[in-house]
Amino acid sequence: MTSIKNDASGEQLLREALANDLPVVGYLGQAAGIAANSDTILKAALRKVNRSGNSWRSLFAGGGDLDANFFTWLGEGFLASPVGAELSAIADTPFSAVYTSSIDPRLPRLFETNGREPETILFGDPPPPIKRSRRRPPIYQLFGRAGGETADFQPPSSTQSLARRRMLHASPMARTMLETATALGLIVVEGLREGDWFRAEDILALLADAAPNSVVWFGDSPSFGDEDSQTFEQLIASGIIVREPRSLGRVLAQIAASEPQLLEQRWDDPGVVTFASGKRLVTSPSLRLATEASATIVDDAFTAFLPPLREANQAADFRAFHATSGNARLLIAGVRRGYSFVRDFEGRLRSLVDKAVLRHYEERGAIVVHGQSGTGKSIALVQLALHLREAKTAAVLLALNSLPQATDVVEFLAAVDNEDEVTVVLVDASLSVSRYDDFLDALRSRGHRVVVVGTSYRQDSPPNGIRSRLVEATSRLSIREHQELAKLAAKAGLNEIAIKDKEAGDYALPGFFYRLPASRVRISEGLGREARHVSANMKAVGSIKREVDPLGDLGKALVEAGFPKPTSTILEEEGAVVGNWGSETAANRLIDYVMASARLYQWVPVNLVLRAVMRGTEQREQPLDLDAIRTLFEGHDLFRWRLEDNEGHELLVSARLQLEAELICNRRLGGPTGEANRLSELIRVAVRAGSEGNSETRFLIDLIHAFGPDGPFKERYSESYAELARTLTNLRKNAGVVNARLMLQEATLRRHYIRLRHPEPQVKAALLDEARTAVDDALSQSEARNSRVYASRRTIDNLWVERAATYGFMATDAAEGGDNPTDVWPSYLAARTAVRKALGRVDSYFPLDIGLWLPARILKSSAVSMEHSIELEADIRATLDLVDPGALDAKQFEIFQRQRLSCAEVLNDTAVSDDAFALLQQSGSTAGYFLRARQLAPSPPDAASQATADDISKAEQSKRYLWNVYPQVAGDPRCLRLLLSCEWVATTGTWLFKDQRQPLPWAQADRSRIRRIRNGLPRLPRHENRRVEEVNRVLFYPRRC
């Protein structure tokens, strides 16, 4: 063994460790393989969360938690971005183990070179069974990986969760680094810079116990803090750390150029493939190395004795199986341990393959399993590999995620041919059928005995020639499959989880997603790949030039004169890089528009989608014809179609399943803000909306309702309510899209934004003014004669309620914002007028609810004078008397009880003092009379219609007082309503409006008094005596004896 000198350089130490087959352990920081200030993914991530900085720790600089979908979106960004040359070179290094603070989900796949089978470790406990191996190196991702749909795999989302992850997982994993490297091995550190999630003090403390010349630190000198810098320099001075100013990638390039044999993978474990005939194929190390550069040889080791797991390790092993997509050994072991079940379609698949093995020369092409993402195609191929090897009917090559190179596998095929046996090549790459057929032809042209089985996305209308060799992984689960899935979930210790969308209850993808949470990572990644595949195909098809038809008279004349016929493309690509994941292509936007709408359970008009894709109507005056649409979307199973009506006037598009749309949105748009931005772009070009019968109008109305707090996701999009409301306003003002229901949504979204997001006072005031203008314009236009704006009675009612709520928000905002009391009171009077108008026009509880919280909030703010406080109290009590709890539905009753409790906290039950009463009289207010009469009157019950003797006695006292001061209170609707109620209780012994069948006042004197009260009400605005008109209609009928 070559001795290591104390003055050796970092490159020399690495060369000697590789030459002597010593363990080489890599620690890769979050900047590994990336030059300073050139991490485009980090820059996009910081832009996404509106943070500044130059390190991954800057994500948490603003405090608070990152959005729940942020790392799912980031994982899609990693997968959609090209891998740098330096990082690829680092991944080719024959490490025995890798520790990394990177959350890049591509890392494990990068290490799958030259037959290596890396194992991803995401948890600190339990430790992996193999601590070091060049063949199966463990990849410790200390802080999880981006792209997972489950919390177990997700990186930390805040400084608190970062500290927790570091303590529970990162530190326990990192503490095994020295043991893994051994005293003779070498640790190489690359890409660890200031701001890395794994703190300098943590790794320096670990390295302090290393042997001299056992650590090489590559790259620029790190900018640590004072104390960490001192520790770092001490470790260099003591000879433990050897500094190498060049990056690891550059040093590896030097080694590859001068001594490439040092980087070659070498292992001496031959494999054995046994056949049913008794023949045995022994695969030499060189044969394995050549073949497993593209595919895994499923030899007898895969079906050998499987050691039992400790109970503590079974849960982690189950999760790893369902979350891993690229480790053949782990997948086959999981199938053997019973972590999956056989789906119904696999019976036909096995039958076709068994027949093809026996008569491979008759096969006309590859056998292809096709179907939607998340239906079990990948597991089906793994189970097929195990089926073939347990029966020993054929040799098996298993390629995951990519199509093997024919030149890589022909040597293995030739070795199997020499044994007069057949090789089955299983490829899980989701490619077209023609690609697999071409691959099979390339192998057969060399005379090999081979069968190819691949996976593909669902084929809608396959040609007759290939239909017999297609096996569909059905999207729905049979009864037996449901039972097997339930058993599997129970075996894993998972309780039955209800599926949100009951219509999707029979589908495979929701079943796996909800009942096997660990599978969410693979399902999400699979959908992401399918969306990228569809985007690439659409981009290619949409860029093909087509002749413009029909031509106008001038165009025809020009063509006849010899000019070329004009052409255009379906999708006009701009290709402008926006800094996220590639180009802002038309195909990408098209998918985003459909999925963002489908996430809210909405079908979107396809012409609206294409108009948004083309960024406005000026690029295409006429909608695309059906042939062009079919050309663009043909063959893509990601979408579903339907006609809006029987006449087929409008074609609508949506996702296959709402859950799929949700997962794709999480990956591509990264949360509610990204989805709202895409929806705003759709709304901006809905210039044909307006009339009630228009499909775009219906889409906008349904979309905005689903987007708001009353939609299926409640307040998820609240951050974007104001933006979407202003988009609607701009559509109305700039494009003339006038619709009463949309104008109502303009005001409602602004009000909910204020209620939920609590913006700055200036922003709040502007939003309230915009909301008031929108609702007033809607009312004035819908009620004007010969108006082109149609509004149903229900819409008009809702507009009046929204107007009252908006004015109420303006008044309470003035009170709670500390405005001068002289300014608050006029705002309240305007709001009260709006509430009374709504009460007179809308027969529902909602105006009453506004009439309760409006004075209660102002009273609670103490922003008014004493006499105004008494007036507010009178309004609250008068409104409470108007509410009939027995007529409310369950939700309204709950809201009323909350409002009644809130009002009880601010009401003053003490009597009105003489001084206060005098002040009220001087100001012309009748609130004092009302409150004194109200204290004498009985309180109406919630449900009972029959009055008690005590109720009748109190009613007599209250009505006597009000009749004595009738001239003073004749103009106050609160007093008159109270007087009417007390008269009714005193004369009939029942509560007014509490029952459908009640006795009427019989004595002429009683009827005269009630008629006098009613006659006093017409002098008031008509909208203030809505309910008492019912009394008028009853009492003015002639008596019947």
HELIX and SHEET records of a PDB file:
HELIX    1   1 GLY A   10  ALA A   19  1                                  10    
HELIX    2   2 THR A   40  LYS A   48  1                                   9    
HELIX    3   3 TRP A   56  PHE A   60  5                                   5    
HELIX    4   4 PHE A   70  ALA A   80  1                                  11    
HELIX    5   5 ALA A   85  ALA A   91  1                                   7    
HELIX    6   6 LEU A  107  LEU A  110  1                                   4    
HELIX    7   7 THR A  159  ARG A  165  1                                   7    
HELIX    8   8 ARG A  166  ALA A  170  3                                   5    
HELIX    9   9 SER A  171  ALA A  174  1                                   4    
HELIX   10  10 MET A  177  ALA A  181  1                                   5    
HELIX   11  11 ALA A  200  LEU A  207  1                                   8    
HELIX   12  12 ASP A  226  ALA A  237  1                                  12    
HELIX   13  13 LEU A  248  SER A  258  1                                  11    
HELIX   14  14 PRO A  260  LEU A  263  5                                   4    
HELIX   15  15 PRO A  285  THR A  291  1                                   7    
HELIX   16  16 ASP A  300  THR A  303  5                                   4    
HELIX   17  17 GLU A  311  ALA A  323  1                                  13    
HELIX   18  18 ALA A  328  ARG A  336  1                                   9    
HELIX   19  19 PHE A  345  LEU A  358  1                                  14    
HELIX   20  20 HIS A  360  GLU A  362  5                                   3    
HELIX   21  21 LYS A  377  ALA A  391  1                                  15    
HELIX   22  22 ALA A  406  ASN A  418  1                                  13    
HELIX   23  23 VAL A  433  ARG A  444  1                                  12    
HELIX   24  24 ASN A  464  ARG A  467  1                                   4    
HELIX   25  25 ILE A  479  LYS A  491  1                                  13    
HELIX   26  26 LYS A  502  ALA A  504  5                                   3    
HELIX   27  27 ALA A  508  ARG A  515  1                                   8    
HELIX   28  28 PRO A  517  SER A  519  5                                   3    
HELIX   29  29 ARG A  520  GLY A  542  1                                  23    
HELIX   30  30 ASP A  553  GLU A  560  1                                   8    
HELIX   31  31 ALA A  586  ARG A  599  1                                  14    
HELIX   32  32 VAL A  606  VAL A  613  1                                   8    
HELIX   33  33 THR A  617  GLN A  619  5                                   3    
HELIX   34  34 LEU A  626  PHE A  633  1                                   8    
HELIX   35  35 GLN A  658  ARG A  668  1                                  11    
HELIX   36  36 PRO A  672  ARG A  684  1                                  13    
HELIX   37  37 SER A  695  PHE A  707  1                                  13    
HELIX   38  38 SER A  718  SER A  720  5                                   3    
HELIX   39  39 TYR A  721  ALA A  735  1                                  15    
HELIX   40  40 ALA A  740  ARG A  757  1                                  18    
HELIX   41  41 PRO A  761  GLU A  783  1                                  23    
HELIX   42  42 ARG A  793  GLU A  816  1                                  24    
HELIX   43  43 PRO A  821  ARG A  841  1                                  21    
HELIX   44  44 PHE A  846  SER A  861  1                                  16    
HELIX   45  45 MET A  866  LEU A  882  1                                  17    
HELIX   46  46 PRO A  885  ALA A  887  5                                   3    
HELIX   47  47 ALA A  890  VAL A  906  1                                  17    
HELIX   48  48 ASP A  914  GLN A  922  1                                   9    
HELIX   49  49 ALA A  927  LEU A  936  1                                  10    
HELIX   50  50 ALA A  949  ASN A  964  1                                  16    
HELIX   51  51 TYR A  966  VAL A  969  1                                   4    
HELIX   52  52 PRO A  973  THR A  988  1                                  16    
HELIX   53  53 GLN A 1004  GLY A 1016  1                                  13    
HELIX   54  54 LEU A 1017  ARG A 1019  5                                   3    
HELIX   55  55 ARG A 1022  ASN A 1025  5                                   4    
HELIX   56  56 VAL A 1028  LEU A 1035  1                                   8    
SHEET    1   A 7 GLU A 119  ILE A 121  0                                        
SHEET    2   A 7 PRO A 138  GLN A 141  1                                        
SHEET    3   A 7 ALA A  97  THR A 100  1                                        
SHEET    4   A 7 VAL A  24  LEU A  28  1                                        
SHEET    5   A 7 LEU A 186  GLU A 190  1                                        
SHEET    6   A 7 VAL A 215  PHE A 218  1                                        
SHEET    7   A 7 ILE A 241  GLU A 244  1                                        
SHEET    1   B 2 GLY A 271  THR A 274  0                                        
SHEET    2   B 2 ARG A 280  THR A 283 -1                                        
SHEET    1   C 6 THR A 296  ILE A 297  0                                        
SHEET    2   C 6 ALA A 395  LEU A 400 -1                                        
SHEET    3   C 6 THR A 423  ASP A 428  1                                        
SHEET    4   C 6 VAL A 450  SER A 456  1                                        
SHEET    5   C 6 ILE A 367  GLY A 371  1                                        
SHEET    6   C 6 LEU A 470  ALA A 473  1                                        
SHEET    1   D 2 LYS A 545  GLU A 547  0                                        
SHEET    2   D 2 THR A 567  THR A 569 -1                                        
SHEET    1   E 3 VAL A 604  PRO A 605  0                                        
SHEET    2   E 3 LEU A 651  ALA A 655 -1                                        
SHEET    3   E 3 PHE A 639  LEU A 643 -1                                        
END                                                                             
